[in-house]
Amino acid sequence: MIEQRRQGHSHMFVPLVLVSERLAVLALTLLAGRCSKDALVMTAIKKPCAPDCLAGKVAIITGASRGIGEAIAYRFAAAGAKVVVSARTLHDGDHALAGGIENVVDTILAEGGQALAVRADIALPEHRQHLIEATQKAFGKVDILVNNAAVTYFEQVAQFREKHYKLMFCVQVEAPFDLAQRVLTGMVERRSGAILNISSHAAIHPAKDGGGRGGTVYGMCKAALERFSTGLASEVYAKGIAVNVISPGLVATPGVLHHNLINDETPAERVTPIEHMAEACLRLVHGDARSLTGRVTYAADIMNEFQLSPVTLPPIQGV
C-alpha cells in the first residue's frame, strides 16, 4: 500500500604587415576577454554553497529513510529545498534497520524546513508514478532528483539467485532510469534541473586476484548507473540540466554496519563522514549546469575541489 504525508568597413589599402599586427592584437584582445570570462565562471563554480542555495527548489530523494539518503534530505532542507523523502519504511521500527521516512520528515519540520513523506517501493512502476504525482501535487514540478535507493545481496555469481539479480537491477538501474524519464519533460521545458545518482566504489573494476565477497552484481549495477549518468548528461547538456553520479566511500550507515563493511580493521582514511557526502551532493545539484555535469566523482574529491566545509546535521537514525 502506498502512503504519503505533509507536506561599416573601409576599402583603403593597408600594408600586409599592419593587417597582421592588427589581427594579432585583435586575437589577443579576444583571448584575454575569453580568459577573463572563463575565469569568472570558474570562480563562480568554485564558490561554496550559499545558505539558501536551494530555496524554492523541489527535490525528491529515494532511499531516504536512513543513512545517506536521510543525510542528503537534511542538508537539502537546510539549504531551502522542499524535500520529498521516499522509501519503503514509514516509521522507525517497521524494519530491521533503524529509520523511517516519517521520522526524517518530523526532524526536518522541527528544524523549520519543508518536507513530504511518500512511502514507495521503487521496484514497482506504479509506486514510482505515484511518487512523482504526489510530489507535484504537494510542491509542484520536480527540480532535483536524487536516486539513492539500493538493495544489495552479497552472493557470488555461481550461487546468485535470479530473484535477487532482478530486484537489484530493477532498484538500482531501471528505477533511476524511469524516474529520470518522468522528471525530464518538466526540466527540459524549464531548461533547468539536476539529477544526481548515488553510486559506489564497487563500480570500479576489481583486481583479478582480489577474490571478493560476492559484490559482482552490485558493482555491475553501479557501473551501469554510472554509464547511464554520463550518457544522459551528454543528451541534455544544452538544455540546462546537470546529471552527475557520486560515490561516498565507506559511510557508517545502518546498512554498511549490518553487512560489517566497516569494522575494527577498516583504515580510518577509507571511511567518509556522512556529513561530507551530504555536502558534496548539495554542491552537485545547483549552479551552472553546463559547468558541473557529466561527472563520475567521489565525495572526498568534491569536498577537496570546492574546499567545502560540512555543516552539522541532525542525528542520523541508527548511526
Secondary structure as UniProt FT lines:
FT   STRAND          4..5
FT   HELIX           16..46
FT   TURN            51..56
FT   STRAND          58..62
FT   HELIX           67..78
FT   TURN            79..80
FT   STRAND          82..87
FT   TURN            92..93
FT   HELIX           101..110
FT   TURN            111..112
FT   STRAND          114..119
FT   TURN            122..123
FT   HELIX           125..139
FT   STRAND          144..147
FT   HELIX           157..159
FT   HELIX           162..169
FT   HELIX           170..174
FT   HELIX           175..190
FT   STRAND          193..198
FT   HELIX           201..203
FT   TURN            208..209
FT   HELIX           216..235
FT   HELIX           237..239
FT   STRAND          241..247
FT   HELIX           254..258
FT   TURN            259..260
FT   TURN            264..265
FT   HELIX           268..270
FT   HELIX           274..283
FT   TURN            284..285
FT   TURN            289..291
FT   STRAND          296..298
FT   HELIX           299..305
FT   TURN            306..307
FT   TURN            317..318
//
